[in-house]
């Protein structure tokens, strides 16, 4: 997989996964037939960008593994991936730093479970140093029940409100952008409730 810098719609690149070779882009990786009956896909380590429509309408895709090397995901990369149920990552900070082009670039638009290093996450700690979190980075992730927000986070907590089983939020001391009042997270001025 080394040497594959981009998963790009429009370029022809081959990727070996298991016994199958996948052509990524140029219209060849846009439909379920491209997955050859497989339900999971591991984006190769070293890939920095998943371009627009990379997994467009892959409705049989159930699991996607996104390496820490990915820094951006293009528009509609996961559009129509209605069977997607799990996202697997190895580095929460790297995932939090991904630039998502739109809502359908975020795998959690469909997926409901987050795995970090093959462990289903219920307690999500947004790493210290993260300043901005995409407002839908963890949208509708059902297994998250607790979130810890670092002192450095200044935007993006609204997306965590869409995690249906979120029961507890811990805010780090010294965060000047948010505050907790009787278990309720608000902005620093207490004008917006999350």
C-alpha positions as CSV (number, residue, x, y, z in Angstrom):
1,X,0.0,0.0,0.0
2,X,2.9,2.3,0.3
3,X,3.1,4.9,-2.4
4,X,-0.7,5.4,-2.6
5,X,-1.1,9.0,-1.6
6,X,-4.7,9.5,-2.5
7,X,-8.0,7.6,-3.0
8,X,-9.3,9.8,-5.8
9,X,-12.4,9.8,-8.0
10,X,-11.3,10.3,-11.5
11,X,-7.8,8.7,-11.3
12,X,-7.3,5.0,-11.8
13,X,-5.4,3.5,-9.0
14,X,-5.4,-0.2,-8.0
15,X,-5.5,-1.3,-4.4
16,X,-5.1,-5.0,-3.3
17,X,-7.4,-6.0,-0.4
18,X,-7.5,-9.7,0.4
19,X,-7.8,-11.6,-2.8
20,X,-9.4,-8.8,-4.7
21,X,-7.9,-5.9,-6.6
22,X,-10.0,-2.7,-6.5
23,X,-9.8,0.1,-8.9
24,X,-10.3,3.3,-7.0
25,X,-11.8,6.1,-9.0
26,X,-12.6,6.8,-12.7
27,X,-16.1,5.6,-12.1
28,X,-15.0,2.1,-11.1
29,X,-15.3,2.3,-7.4
30,X,-18.7,3.9,-7.2
31,X,-21.1,1.0,-6.8
32,X,-21.5,-2.1,-4.8
33,X,-20.0,-4.3,-7.5
34,X,-16.6,-2.7,-6.7
35,X,-16.7,-4.4,-3.3
36,X,-17.0,-7.8,-4.9
37,X,-19.3,-9.0,-2.2
38,X,-17.1,-7.9,0.6
39,X,-18.6,-5.8,3.4
40,X,-15.6,-4.1,4.9
41,X,-12.8,-2.0,3.5
42,X,-9.5,-0.9,4.9
43,X,-8.2,2.3,3.5
44,X,-4.4,1.7,3.1
45,X,-2.1,3.3,5.6
46,X,-0.3,6.2,4.0
47,X,-3.5,7.5,2.1
48,X,-3.9,11.1,2.9
49,X,-7.1,11.9,1.1
50,X,-10.3,10.1,0.4
51,X,-11.7,12.1,-2.5
52,X,-15.2,12.9,-3.4
53,X,-17.5,10.0,-4.2
54,X,-14.9,7.4,-3.3
55,X,-17.5,5.0,-1.8
56,X,-20.6,6.6,-3.4
57,X,-23.6,4.3,-3.2
58,X,-21.7,1.4,-1.8
59,X,-24.8,0.3,0.2
60,X,-23.3,-3.1,1.1
61,X,-20.3,-1.5,2.8
62,X,-20.7,-2.3,6.6
63,X,-17.3,-1.4,8.0
64,X,-14.6,1.2,7.0
65,X,-11.1,1.5,8.5
66,X,-9.6,4.9,8.2
67,X,-5.9,5.2,9.0
68,X,-4.3,8.1,10.9
69,X,-2.7,9.3,7.7
70,X,-6.0,10.5,6.3
71,X,-6.3,14.3,6.6
72,X,-9.3,15.0,4.3
73,X,-12.4,13.3,3.0
74,X,-14.1,14.7,-0.1
75,X,-17.7,15.6,-0.8
76,X,-20.1,12.7,-0.8
77,X,-17.4,10.1,-0.2
78,X,-19.9,8.0,1.8
79,X,-23.1,9.1,0.1
80,X,-25.6,6.2,-0.2
81,X,-23.6,3.9,2.1
82,X,-26.7,3.0,4.0
83,X,-25.3,-0.3,5.2
84,X,-22.3,1.3,6.9
85,X,-22.5,0.5,10.6
86,X,-18.9,0.8,12.0
87,X,-16.0,3.1,11.7
88,X,-12.6,1.8,12.8
89,X,-9.7,4.1,13.6
90,X,-6.4,3.9,15.5
91,X,-6.0,7.5,16.5
92,X,-8.8,9.7,17.9
93,X,-6.7,12.9,17.5
94,X,-6.0,12.2,13.9
95,X,-9.7,11.5,13.2
96,X,-10.7,14.7,15.0
97,X,-8.3,16.6,12.7
98,X,-9.8,15.3,9.4
99,X,-11.3,18.0,7.2
100,X,-14.7,16.7,6.0
101,X,-16.0,18.4,2.8
102,X,-19.7,17.9,3.7
103,X,-22.1,15.8,5.8
104,X,-21.8,12.8,3.4
105,X,-18.0,12.9,3.8
106,X,-18.5,11.9,7.4
107,X,-18.9,8.1,7.8
108,X,-21.1,8.6,10.9
109,X,-23.8,10.0,8.8
110,X,-24.7,6.3,8.4
111,X,-22.4,4.4,10.8
112,X,-23.4,4.0,14.4
113,X,-20.4,2.4,16.1
114,X,-16.8,3.7,16.7
115,X,-13.9,1.3,17.3
116,X,-10.5,2.6,18.3
117,X,-7.8,-0.1,18.0
118,X,-10.5,-2.7,17.6
119,X,-12.3,-1.7,20.9
120,X,-15.8,-0.5,20.8
121,X,-15.7,3.0,22.4
122,X,-18.3,4.1,24.9
123,X,-16.2,6.8,26.7
124,X,-14.8,9.2,24.1
125,X,-12.0,11.5,25.2
126,X,-11.5,14.3,22.7
127,X,-7.7,14.7,23.0
128,X,-6.1,17.8,24.5
129,X,-4.8,20.0,21.7
130,X,-7.8,19.6,19.5
131,X,-9.2,23.1,18.9
132,X,-12.0,22.6,16.3
133,X,-14.1,19.4,16.0
134,X,-16.2,19.1,12.9
135,X,-19.8,19.6,14.0
136,X,-20.8,16.2,12.8
137,X,-17.6,14.2,13.3
138,X,-19.3,11.7,15.6
139,X,-22.9,12.4,14.4
140,X,-25.4,9.7,15.6
141,X,-22.7,7.4,17.0
142,X,-24.8,5.2,19.3
143,X,-22.1,3.6,21.4
144,X,-20.8,6.8,22.9
145,X,-22.2,7.3,26.4
146,X,-19.6,9.7,27.9
147,X,-17.5,12.5,26.3
148,X,-14.6,14.3,27.8
149,X,-14.0,17.8,26.3
150,X,-10.4,19.2,26.6
151,X,-9.6,22.8,27.7
152,X,-8.4,23.5,24.1
153,X,-11.7,22.7,22.3
154,X,-13.4,25.9,21.1
155,X,-15.9,24.6,18.5
156,X,-17.7,21.5,17.4
157,X,-19.5,20.1,20.5
158,X,-22.9,20.5,18.9
159,X,-22.2,17.4,16.9
160,X,-21.9,15.3,20.0
161,X,-25.5,16.3,21.0
162,X,-26.6,13.9,18.2
163,X,-25.2,10.9,19.9
164,X,-28.4,9.3,21.1
165,X,-27.0,7.5,24.1
166,X,-24.7,10.3,25.4
167,X,-25.5,10.5,29.1
168,X,-22.5,12.4,30.6
169,X,-20.2,15.2,29.5
170,X,-17.0,16.0,31.3
171,X,-15.5,19.5,30.6
172,X,-11.9,20.0,31.4
173,X,-11.1,22.8,33.9
174,X,-9.8,25.9,32.2
175,X,-11.9,25.6,29.0
176,X,-12.8,29.2,28.3
177,X,-15.3,28.4,25.4
178,X,-17.8,26.2,27.3
179,X,-19.2,25.7,30.7
180,X,-21.2,23.2,32.7
181,X,-24.1,24.3,34.8
182,X,-26.0,21.6,36.7
183,X,-24.9,19.0,34.2
184,X,-25.8,21.0,31.2
185,X,-23.2,22.1,28.6
186,X,-23.5,25.7,27.3
187,X,-21.3,28.1,25.5
188,X,-19.2,30.4,27.8
189,X,-21.9,33.1,27.8
190,X,-24.6,30.5,28.6
191,X,-26.6,31.6,25.6
192,X,-26.5,28.3,23.7
193,X,-27.3,24.9,25.3
194,X,-25.8,21.8,23.8
